[in-house]
Amino acid sequence: MTPLSPPSRPRDRGGPSDPLPGTRVTIPLTDAPGDLAVVRVIAAPRRDMARAGRLGTPLLPFADSLLVDVSVDGRLVLPGAWVQREVLDRGTPLAPVRVGAVDLRPPAVIAGDGEQAQLHWGETVWPLDLGGVVAIPPTARASAHPLSRLRRLVLVAAGRRADIALTLWQDPGFELPWHDVRLLPYAARWFELAEVPVGMRYSDAEQAQGVGRARQRP
């Protein structure tokens, strides 16, 4: 793929630096020539996910982040990830690719502890009645990936853990900061406790809770 000039970035309510959905860059995975991942912007929250000019509470930790997906050799390895803007700033621009509604796959994170714990999945909120104090690992907390961490995650997601230089990251037992709790080994139980139906897509969750694109208009 031949790098092209970056798409224009219009001034709008999201700010002059918000990249358009479909904006793409390549990022290097290792020092080997051509060993790249393609990062595509799905949404800039303040511009694309705000309703009536405001972000929903679950999205506030990501107000200054970007929602992206990541592909390697044409295979989608991270369908949804929150990243810091430096990922695009430090990448090499490619021609944009259209984003459709099916591409909106916000990662799930957990906020709060014990009986106050909530499963946040985009704008949806699923209370977790855990009945006691439960230690939610930092890896499931809400924050955006810097470029260095995103590269490691992509290598692991692509089945290339051995290519990661740091020994700690090669340990199969090391808890990786996916930030999508669905990808943590014990996360299935949290979804069961939250009574999220098995196989529910994000669009289904929007319909079930009347949020996002399914929100009732006055």
C-alpha positions in Angstrom: 0.0 0.0 0.0 1.4 3.4 -1.0 1.2 6.1 1.7 -0.9 9.0 0.6 -1.5 12.5 1.9 -3.7 12.5 5.1 -7.4 13.2 4.6 -8.6 16.8 5.3 -9.6 17.5 8.9 -12.5 20.0 8.9 -13.2 22.2 11.8 -16.3 21.1 13.6 -17.6 20.7 17.1 -15.2 17.9 17.7 -12.2 20.2 17.2 -9.8 20.9 14.4 -7.6 17.9 15.1 -10.3 15.2 15.0 -9.5 12.8 12.2 -12.4 11.7 10.0 -13.9 8.2 10.4 -12.0 6.0 7.9 -8.7 7.8 8.3 -5.9 5.2 8.3 -2.3 5.0 9.2 0.3 2.2 9.3 2.3 1.6 12.5 5.5 -0.5 12.6 5.2 -3.7 14.7 8.9 -4.5 14.7 12.0 -3.2 13.0 11.6 -5.6 10.1 10.9 -3.8 6.8 7.2 -4.0 5.9 6.1 -5.4 9.3 3.2 -3.1 9.7 -0.3 -2.9 11.2 -3.1 -0.7 9.7 -5.0 1.4 12.2 -8.3 2.8 11.1 -10.3 5.5 12.9 -13.9 4.5 13.6 -14.9 7.5 15.7 -13.8 10.6 17.6 -16.1 10.5 20.6 -16.7 14.2 21.0 -17.8 14.6 17.4 -19.2 11.2 16.4 -20.6 9.7 19.6 -22.0 12.8 21.4 -25.8 13.2 21.7 -27.2 16.7 21.9 -23.7 18.0 22.2 -22.8 15.7 25.2 -21.1 12.4 25.7 -22.8 9.7 27.8 -21.2 9.0 31.2 -19.6 5.7 30.1 -17.8 7.5 27.3 -16.3 10.3 29.3 -13.0 8.6 30.1 -12.5 8.4 26.3 -13.5 11.9 25.4 -10.0 12.8 24.1 -9.3 9.3 22.7 -10.0 7.7 19.3 -11.9 4.5 18.7 -10.0 2.4 16.1 -9.8 -1.0 14.7 -6.5 -2.7 13.7 -5.6 -5.1 10.9 -2.5 -7.1 10.1 -2.0 -8.5 6.6 -5.6 -7.8 5.8 -6.9 -9.6 8.9 -8.8 -7.7 11.6 -7.1 -8.5 14.9 -8.5 -5.8 17.1 -12.1 -4.9 16.2 -12.3 -2.1 18.7 -9.7 -0.3 20.8 -9.4 3.1 22.5 -6.1 4.8 21.6 -4.3 8.0 22.3 -4.0 10.5 19.4 -0.3 9.9 19.2 -1.0 6.7 17.4 -2.2 8.6 14.4 0.3 11.4 14.8 3.2 8.9 14.7 1.8 6.7 12.0 2.2 6.9 8.2 -1.0 8.0 6.4 -2.9 5.7 4.0 -5.9 6.4 1.8 -9.1 6.4 3.9 -11.5 3.5 3.9 -15.2 3.9 4.6 -16.6 3.1 8.0 -20.1 1.5 8.3 -22.4 1.0 11.3 -21.2 -2.6 11.7 -17.7 -1.3 12.4 -18.8 0.5 15.6 -17.5 -1.9 18.2 -16.5 -0.1 21.4 -14.4 -2.1 23.8 -16.0 -3.1 27.2 -14.5 -1.8 30.4 -15.4 -2.1 34.1 -15.8 0.9 36.3 -16.3 0.9 40.1 -15.7 -1.9 42.7 -17.8 -4.4 44.5 -21.6 -3.8 44.4 -21.0 -0.5 42.5 -19.1 -2.2 39.7 -20.5 -1.5 36.2 -19.8 -3.1 32.9 -19.5 -0.2 30.4 -19.9 -1.2 26.7 -19.9 2.0 24.6 -22.9 4.0 25.8 -24.5 0.9 27.4 -24.2 0.3 31.2 -24.8 -3.2 32.7 -24.8 -3.1 36.5 -22.8 -6.0 38.1 -24.4 -7.1 41.3 -21.4 -8.9 42.7 -22.6 -8.9 46.3 -19.2 -8.0 47.8 -15.8 -6.6 47.1 -14.3 -7.8 43.9 -10.8 -6.8 42.7 -11.2 -5.5 39.2 -7.7 -5.7 37.6 -6.2 -2.5 36.2 -6.2 -4.1 32.8 -10.0 -3.8 32.7 -10.1 -0.2 33.7 -10.9 2.7 31.3 -8.0 4.3 29.6 -6.6 4.7 26.1 -3.6 2.8 24.7 -0.4 4.7 23.8 1.4 3.6 20.6 3.9 1.4 22.5 1.2 -0.6 24.3 -1.0 -0.9 21.1 1.9 -2.4 19.2 2.3 -5.1 21.9 -1.4 -5.9 21.9 -1.5 -6.2 18.2 1.4 -8.6 18.2 -0.3 -10.8 20.8 -3.6 -10.6 19.0 -1.9 -11.7 15.8 -0.3 -14.7 17.6 3.2 -13.3 17.6 3.9 -13.1 21.3 7.5 -14.3 20.7 8.2 -11.2 18.6 7.7 -9.0 21.7 11.1 -8.0 23.1 10.2 -7.8 26.8 10.3 -11.2 28.5 7.4 -10.2 30.8 5.1 -9.8 27.8 6.0 -13.2 26.5 4.7 -14.9 29.6 1.3 -16.6 28.7 0.1 -15.8 32.3 0.8 -12.1 32.0 -2.4 -10.0 32.1 -2.5 -8.0 29.0 -4.2 -4.6 29.0 -6.8 -5.3 26.3 -9.3 -2.9 28.0 -12.0 -5.0 26.4 -12.9 -7.2 29.3 -14.5 -9.7 26.9 -10.9 -10.7 26.0 -9.8 -11.4 29.6 -9.9 -15.1 30.6 -12.4 -14.7 33.4 -14.6 -12.0 31.7 -17.3 -14.4 30.6 -18.5 -14.6 34.2 -18.8 -10.9 34.5 -21.0 -10.8 31.4 -23.1 -13.6 33.0 -23.5 -11.7 36.2 -24.4 -8.5 34.3 -27.0 -10.6 32.4 -25.7 -9.6 29.0 -27.2 -12.2 26.6 -24.6 -14.5 25.0 -23.6 -13.3 21.6 -25.2 -9.9 22.0 -23.8 -7.4 19.5 -23.3 -3.8 20.3 -26.2 -2.8 18.0 -28.4 -5.2 19.9 -27.3 -3.6 23.2 -28.2 -0.2 21.9 -31.7 -1.4 21.1 -32.1 -3.1 24.4 -31.1 0.0 26.4 -32.4 2.7 24.0 -29.1 4.5 23.7 -26.8 5.6 20.9 -28.4 5.2 17.5 -31.5 3.6 19.2 -32.2 6.6 21.4 -35.7 7.8 21.2 -36.0 11.2 19.5 -38.4 13.8 21.0 
